Amino acid sequence: MNVGQKVLETLKREITLTDYERYIKKLYYDAELSRSNIAYFSAPNILIAKWIKTKYKDKIGHIFEIHNGIKPEIKIYVGKTLKKSQNRPKIVEQKVNIKSTKLNPSFTFDSFIVGDSNQFAYTAAKSAAEKPGEQYNPLFIYGGVGLGKSHLIQAIGNYHLNIGKTVIYTTLEQFMNSFTSHLRSQTMDRFREKFRECDLLLIDDIQFLSRKEQTQEEFFHTFNELHIAKKQIVMTSDRQPNKIAGLVDRLKSRFEWGLLADIQPPGLETKIAIIQKKCELDGIRLEKEIINYIATHMGENIREIEGTIIKLNALSSMLNQTITMEFTKNAIKDQLKEKKENITIDDIVSIISKELNIKPSDIKSKKRTRVVVNARRIVIYLARNLTPNSMPQIALYFGMKDHTTISHTMKKITEIISNDESFKVQLEELSNKVHTNYNGT
């Protein structure tokens, strides 16, 4: 084992498993090219090279000093190992032309989980990345908090950063702060050069442009310059352009020139897939039962779900405990939505009828079709568990003579739960939706 390999092995013991598996493990020490005062490493792509250079370059140098007594200069290049006789490699610092770009290297198209709720936005983002400045310009991605808008917009940026393009990624707040600062210092020429001479302009949370008249004026001209030059513009928002109050009509119009792509809250299957992918990327092992529990109880905010997984892993490591179901419930109990004390059976019927696409009147009727019977069973089960109503009270609600039918239904649905895992997961998801909708959120 050469000194470079020893350094990486030492580093492995001092950093998180996630950082090692995702980045450091992919680093290769070029022993043939390196010298005592300079150490060369190769990385598979520019994102990993840039990330390691930013976060661990100094630490790697320090470990070299511990092993050799000399702290070398650390150089990281992209590509295969080069022989001494070949030209010296281009180092990542020289290769990339980056202006004000702070992209998360883990936000790529490969790490984005695609489901029915985000398929359209994903496809549109991929097309904008592969054919910038053409049919989807601008691309306007909108949807609720934590659904993956920032992931997609940064995936576009990382795609182009990896091929040496000049990418500007910024939030609207950062754009405004920069504009105000340059305006006060009378250096608007520098501001315009920065934002108008890039290959891609990516702006998160464009809805905050609302009622900012001066900033809107400047952004209008920046938009026009880039669009005329066929440079790709991508924006995200929590709502579509025509619903952003205080946004001038000419900007609303331009935002709709290209393509509007919305992201809907993910379904249960997509949430489970996202948790599985997150665990795979971070080297975390969770039992299927725990994954299902998180998916059904943590709502629809993907950012919160991923944060929960990170929290579980961190607590498990600190406490040296295995992540069991009991451990999971205790760890995230404060994050879970507290059920509302005054949930009524009507509330439950309303939610279940909407989710299962059945009329509320059918659930309360005497109909015996398979779909209606299933929906009625679910409502009875949730009413017994989520409301203070007794079985006779629930029977009265459904116009039954006594509580015998309710008791039979509870036994039947308990039996189904024990034999049908998919039904159990569906029932937990529906229960969570009742909590979410009637918890003031």
N, C-alpha and C positions, 0 to 999 in steps of 0.2 A: 504494500500500500504506500503510494507516494505522499508527500507532505500535503498536497492539495486535497487528497481524499481524506487524510487525517483531519484536516481543518474542517471539512464539511461534516465529518462524523461528529466532531466536537460541537459544531454549531447545531447539529440535530438535537443534541441533548439539552441545549440551552434555549431552544425556541419552541413554539407550539407545533403540535403534530400537523395542524392544518397548513401552516406556513411552509413546513418542510415538504409535505406531500405535494402541495400545489405549486411550489416555486423552487426551493433549494434542491430538491431531489432531481430536478431537470437541468441543474447546472453541471457542467463538465469542466474539470481542471485540465488545462492544456500544459502538461509537464514539458513537452518538447519546446514550446515557445517561451515558457516562463523563465525568469532569472531570479536571483536572490532579492533584487530590489524591485521587481515587477512581476505580478502574478496575473496570468491570462485565464479567463474562464469563457466558455461558450454557452450560449443560451439558445433554446429552440426558436424563440421569436422575440420581437422587440418589446412586447408588453412585459414579459417575464424579466428580460434584461433590465428594463427601466425600473421595474418594481424593486428588484434585488439591489440595484445601484442606489436607489433612494433610501431603502430601509436597512440593508445589511452590509453595505460596502465597508463601513468603518469597523463593524464588528468582525468581519472576515479578516480584515487587515490586522486587527488586534490579536486574533487567534493565531495568525501566522507568526506574529511577534513572540507569542508564548512558546510556540514550537521551535522556531528558528533563531530567535533573538533579534530578528530584523523585521521591521514592519514595511512590507512592500506596497507599492502602488497597485491598486486593484483595477484591472481593466476587464470589461465584459463586452464581448462582441456577439453578433448574431450569426448563426450558421454552424457548419461542421468545423472540426478541428483542422487548423492549417499547419503545414510543415514549415520548418525553419527556412527552407529554401524559397518558399513562396513569399509574396508581398505581405507585409504586416497587415493584419485585419483592420477593417474600419470599426472603430469603437463606437458604442452606442451614443456617446456624447456628440460625435461628429456626424453620425448618420442621420439623425432625425431633426427635422425642422419643426419645432413645437412652440406654439404661442399660447400662453395662458391656459394650458390644458391640464385639467385635474380629473382624469378619468379613472374609474375603478377598474383595474385590469381583469377582475373576475366577472365583470358584466359583459358577456359575449353572447352571440347567438346560440352557441353550443350549450351554454349553461342556463338558457331560458327554457322553461317548461311550457310547451304549447298545449292548449286545450281549446275547447269550443269557445270559451269566453274571450280568448285573446288571439285566436288563429288569424283573423283578418289583420290586426295591428302588427303581428309578427311578420306576416307575409309582405305587408306594405313596407315595413322597416327594412327587411332583407332586400327588397327591390330597390329601395332608395339608396342602400349601401352599395349594391352591385352596379347600379346605373345612376350615379349621382347627377343631379341637375337636369334630369330628363322628365319623364312623365309625372312623377310624384314630387313636384317642387312648387311650393313647400309641402312637407309632410307634417300634418297636425295630429298628434296623438292625444286623446283626452280620455279621462276616466277618474274614478275615485282614488282616494289616498291608499298607497301601499299595494297597488295592483300590478306594478311592473313597468310603468311609463319611463321612469328614470333608467331602468335596466335596458330597455330597448333603445333609447336615445343614445346611451353610452356605448351600447353594442355597435351602433353605427359608427360612432367616433373611434372605437378601438379597431374596428375593421379597417378604417382608413389610416389610422395612426400606424398600423402594422405594415402599411405599404408606403410609408414616408410622406403622407399628405399633411398639410397644415390644418389642424383641427382646433376650433375654438368651442369649448364647452363651458357654459356658464349658466347660473340661475338668473332670472330676471332681476332679482335684488342686487346681485353682483354687477350686472350690466348697468343698473341705475346708479349704483355707488361709484362705478368707474366713470360714468358720464358726468355725474355731479362734480367729482374730483377734478377731472380734466377741464370742465367748464370754469370752475373757480380759478384754476391755475393758468387759464388761457392757453391750454395745450390741446385743443380739440383736433388739431391735425394728427397728433399721435394717436388719439382715441379712434379716429376714423381709419387710420392706417391699420391699426390693430384689428378692428372688426370687419373691415371691407376688403382686406387682402388675404383672406383665408380661403381654403378650399371648401370647408364645411363650417357652418355656423349652427350650433346646437344650443337651444335655450330652454331650460326647464322652468315650469311655473309661469308661463307667459300671462296668465290671468291677472298677475299683480301689476300689469301694465295699465290696468284700469285707473282712469282719472289722472294719470300722470302725463299732462299735456306736453310738456317740453320733451320728456323722454319718448313719448309717442311720435313726436315730430322727427326726432333724430332716428328712431328705429325705422320709421317709414322710409327715410332716404337710404339707410343702411340696407334695408330689405330690397329696395329697388335696384341698388348698385349690384348686389349679389345676384339677384334674379336675372338681371340683364346679362351678367357675365356667366350665367348658367352654373353658378355655384350652389350647392345643395344647402337648403335651409330646413331644419327640423325643430319643431316646437312641441312642448307638452303643456297640458292645462287640465284643470279639474272639471272643465266644462267646454262645450263647443263654442266657437267664436261668436256666434250670434246671441249667446247668452252671457257674454262678458259685459257687464254694465260699465258704462263710462269709457268704452273703446270706440274710437272714431270709426265712422262707416268705411272710410277708405282702407283702414287696416283690416277690418272685418272682411271686406271684400277680398283683399290680397291673401289673407289667411286661408280663404276657401278656393284660391286659384288651383291648388294642387289636389291633395287628397286628405279627407278627414277620416281618421281611423279611431274607433273607440275600443276601450278595454272594459269588459264587463266583470263583475265579481266572479271568481272561479267556482266551478262546481266541486262537489266532493271528490270526484276522481282526480281532478286536476290538483286539488290541494294535497291529496295523498301522494301524487307523483312529484310535486314540488318538495315535499318533506323528504321523500326517498332520495331525490337528486341532491338535496342539501346535505343529507347524511353521507351520501357517497362522496361528494366533493370534500367534505370536512373530516372524513374518516370516523364518523360517529355511527355506532351500532344501536339501533332501536328495534325492539320487537314490533311485529305487525300490529298487535293490540294497542301499543303505545302510540304508534303512528296514527292509527284510526282515532284514538282518543283526542290527540292534538288537532287533527283535521276537523273533527266534529264539534270541538268545544272552543276553538280559538277564533271563530269568526272568519271574515273574508280578507282581512288585511295581510297580504303575503309578507310584508316587512315585519309585522308582529309575529307571524308564525315562524319565520326564520330566526328572529330574535329569541323566541322561546327555545328553539333547538340549541342555539348557542348558549343560552342560560343553563339549560339542562346539562350540557356537556361540561361547562365551566364548574358548576356545582358538584357534578359527579367527580371531576378531577380533584377539586379542592378538598372534598370530604372523603375521597377515596371510596366511593360507594357505587355500586352497579345501578344503572338506570332501570328501575322496576316501575310497574304501574303505580304502586304506592308512593315511590319516590317522586314520580312525575306529578301526581295529583298534589302532593304537598308543596312541590317547588313552584307550581304555577297557579295555585289556588287564588292568589291575590289578583291575578290577571283575568281570571274567568269572570264572566258577567254574572252578577248576582241576580237570581230570579226575582221578578217583581211580585210582591206579596198579593197584589190585587188582580192577578191574571184571572180572567174569567173563561168559561167554556166557550163563550162566543169568540173570544180572542183566538183560542186554539182552532176553532172551526174555520175562522177567517184565514188563518195562516195555512192550515192543511189543505183547504179547498184550493187556495191559490197555487200552492206547491205541487199538488197532484192533479191540477186542472179539472176540478170537480165543483159543481155548484154547491154552495153551502146548504141549500134546501134539500139536495139529494142526500147529504150526510145525515141530516135530521129526519129524513123520510123513512119509510118502511121498505125501500127498494132493497133487493137481495142480489144484485149483480155483483160479480167478483170484485170489481174495482171499487164500488161503493162500500161493500162490506169491509174491504181492507182499510179504506179511509176512515170508516166509522170506528173500527177497532183501534186504529192509531189515536183518534181523538179521545176515545174512552180511556185508553192507557195513559195518555198525557194529562188528561183531566184529573185522573186519580193521583198522578204523581206530581203535578205542577200546581194544583189548586187545592184549597182546603175542603173541597166538596166530598161528602161521603158517597158511598155507592148508591144508597137510596136517592140522594139528591141528583146524582148523575142520571139515574134511571128516570127520574121525574123529568129531567131536561129532555130526554129522548122520547118521552111519552110511553114509557114501559110500565107494566103493572107493578113490578117489584124489582129488587136489586139482583135477583137470581141471574138474569141475563148478563148483567155487568160483571158479576163474579165469574161466570163462565168465560166471558170475553177476556178478563184479566188472566185467567189460567191458560187460555188458548194462546194469547199473544206472548206470554212468558215461555210457553213451549216452543213457539216459532223462533223466538230470540235465541234459545239455547241450541237450536238446530240449523239456523240460517244466519251466518255471519254477515252477509250483505244486508239482510233486513235489519239486523241489529245496528249496523253502521248507519243505515238510512234513518232509523228511528232516533238515534242520537243526534244526527244532523238536524232533523225536524224539531227535536226538542231544543236544540241550540238556537234555531231560527226563532222560535217562540220567545226565548230569553232575550235575544238581540232586538227583536221588534218591539218588545214591551219593557225595555229597560231604558227608554228615553234616548236611544242611540239611533 
